[in-house]
Amino acid sequence: MKKELIFVEERKQAILEYVKAKNKAGVSELCAKFGVSSATIRNDLRDLEQNKLLLRTHGGAIIPVQAGFEPDAADKTGQHTEAKKRIALAALEQIENGDTLILDTGSTTYELAQLLFKRKNITVLTNDLSIAFCLEKHPSTVLHLTGGVLRKGFHCTVGTSAETMLRLLSVDKAFMAANAFSNDRGASTPDLQQAELKRLMVSIAAKVFLLVDSSKFGRDSFANFAKTDDINYFITETMSNEDKAALRDKGVEVIIADPQEAKESKK
């Protein structure tokens, strides 16, 4: 009995480490990984949740994140890089020569900015300094910066100057980033000023694309900036059929980034 108890505790620790590494995991995925029944996995997840080590969701578990926590630009570098590159490639397919775009601040939108040399005569509006420096090199891209107050450590601007500029403009497509997304609450971010600027970006775009990797799905952050039905296209690297159906019921088109396309782009 003592050996069996030790094995159970070791499995729970291994489950916790696995979910931490991936930020979220489904029951069926954990069953396959650890070779036990769904009832066993659910019991383990319940025990881990009771100890406040993870948060159970419908069909799996996630690692809880404080609603007000926001990693800075340096912390985001290197996180989920492969997924972000795949999402950026899928987003590029939605951009045509001559488009007028918003690129929201974020590591995934920065990946998209690096691909825009494949399009011609585009106009880009952004509040992200890293994206601006990237697009400065593109001879056929017209770049507009929003201005505003610099968010130190986040490489972007916010505030009334940026908001005033946005209210005077309209664009074909907005490519938005988010710290969290849930089907019920929509897209959210920890900072109130950032949320207000994002809200305006969404409001002036004919089409809104949300670019988020799966680690952010099923979460909520402090300040909402877009309801689910404000979003026209949801681009991610993986999603359950149930979540796809829930989004499509709200009129959102789901685009799953093809890993094969990412491989081909490296050749």
N, C-alpha and C positions, 0 to 999 in steps of 0.2 A: 504493500500500500504506500509506503514511504517513497519507493522508487517511482511509482505511478504518479504521485503528487509532484515530485521533482520534474518529471517529464512534462506534466501539464503546465507547470510554471515556466519551464523552458520554452514550450510552444507559445505561450502567451507573450513572452518576451520577444520571441522571433517574429510573431505576428505584429507586435507593436513596431519593431524595427523595420519590418517590411512596409507597413503603412506609412511610417515616417519618411522612408526613402522615396515613396511614390506620391505622398500627400493624401492619397485616397486609394481604396481597394474594395472590390466587390466580394460578396460571400462566395460565389462560384469560383472566382479567381483564387481566393484563399483556400478553398477546399482542394483545388488542384495543386496548389503550392505545397500544402502541408499534409495531403493525403488523409483527410478526415472528413466526416459528414458535415452537412450544412448545419445540423443541430448543434454539433460540437463547436463549430466556428461561431455561431450566434451566442452560445454560452460564454465562449472566451471573450467575444466583443462586449457582451454585457458586463462581465467582470472588469474588463479594462476601462469601460465607460464609468462604472461605479467608482473606480479609483482616479477618475478625471484624467486619464491618460490619452483617451481618444473620444470621438463623438460618433455614435452610430447614426447612420442615415438609412433611407429606404434602400435595402439591397447591399449594404456595405458599411464602410466606416471612413472617416476623415480625421486628420489631426486638427484640433481646434486652434484657431488663430484669433487673437484679440481684435475686435472690430476697429480699434483705433491704430493698430500697428501697420506701418508702411515701410517696407525695405527701401533704402535709398538706391541710387543708380548703381553704386559699386556693389551692393549686396545682390542686386538682380543679375549682374553679369555672370554668365556661366550657368544660371539656373534654367533647366528645361530647354537647353539651347537647340537640340535637334527638333523638338516639337515646334519651337518658335520659327525655325527656318522653314519647316514644312508648311506652317500656317501662312507665312509670308509669301511663299511660292503660290499657294492657292489664292491668296488675296491679289497677287499680281495679275492673275488670269481675269480678274474682274475690272481691270483698268485698261482703258482704251486710249490711243493717241488723241491728244487734244482735251483730255479730261481736266476738270478743275477739282482739286482734292483738298480735304483736311487730313493731315496726319497728326493724330493725338500723340501726346508724349507717352513713351513706353519702350520697353526692350523689344517687343514683338513688332511694333510699328517701325522701330529703327531697322530691324531686319528687312522690312518691306522697303524702306527708303534706300537701302543698299542695292535693291534690284531695279529701281526706277530708271536706270540708264537704258533699260530695254524698251522704254516707251519714249515717244517724242512729243514735243510741244505740250507738255503738261504744266499746269499751274498748281503749286502746292502752298497751302497755308498751314503753319505749325507754330506751336509754342515751345518746341523742344530744341534746345541748342545743339545737341548731338546730331539730330536729324538735319538741322540747318547746315552745319558744317559738312555733313555728308553730301547734301544736295548742291552745295556751292560748286562742286566739281562738275555738275551736269550742265553742259552748254545750252541744251534746249529746254531746261526747266526754269520757269519763272517762280521765284521763291518769295513768299511774304511771311514775315515774322509778326506775331501778334503784339509784341511789346509787353509791358507790364512789369511786375516785381519778380525778381529772380528767387526761386525756391532753392536755396543753397543745399547742395548735396543731391538734388533731383534733376538738375540740368534743364529746368523748364521755367516758364513765367506764368504768373497768375495775376489777378487783380482787375481793377476797374478799367485801366487803359486797354488791356486785352479784351475785356468784355465789350467795351464801347466799339472797338474795331469790328468784332464779330457781328454785332447787331446791324452793321451796315452792309454785310456781305451775304452771298449765297453761293453754294458749291454743288457740284454734281454728286460727289460721294464723300462720306466721312468714314475714315478707318480709325475706329476707337479701341483703346485698351481699357482694361478694368482690373482692379485688385481682386474682385469677387463677382460672382454671378449666381443667382438662384432664379429658378423659373417663376417663383411667386413674387419676388421683390425686384428682379431685374439686375442691372449692372450698378456696382457701387465702388466707392473708393474712400480711404480714411480721411481725406482733407476736404473741408467745406469749400474753400476757395477753388480747389482743383475741381470739385464736383460741379460748382456753378459754371466754370468755364467749359467743362465737358458737356453740360446740359445745353449750353448755347451752341456748341459745335453740332450736337445732334439736331437742334432745332432748325439750323440753316442749311441742312443737307437734304438733297432730294432722295438719296439712298444712304442708309446707315449700315455699316459693316462692323460687327463686334469681333475682335481678334483676341481670343483667350485660349490658353492651353488648358488641358483637363484638370490640372491641379487647382484651378480657381473655380471650378464648377461645383455647385451645391453649397457655396459659402455666401456670407453676407458681410459687408463692411459698413463703416459708420454712415457715410453719406451716399444716398442713391442719386444717380444722374440720368438714368434711362430706364423706363419700364420695359418689360419684355416686348410689348407690342409697339414700342418705339423703334425696335431693331428690325431691319429688313433681312439681313443675312448674318448668320452666326457661323464663324469659321473656327474650327478647332481640329485637333489631330485624332481624337477618338471620342466616342459618345455611345452610350447604351441606346438600344432601340426605343426603350421606354422614354428616355429623355428627349430623343429626336421627335417622337410622336407628340410629346407635351409641347414642345416648341412649335411644331408645325400646326398644332391646334390653335396657336395664337398668331398664326400668319407669318412665322419666321422661317425662312429657308435655311436649312442646315447644310453646310459644306464641310465635308470631312477631307482634310488634306491627305493626299495620296503619298505614301512613303516612297513609292517607285519614282515619282516625279522629282522628289528631293534627291534621290540617288543619281538620276539622270543629269540633274543640273550640275553635279560635281565633276562630271566627265569632261 
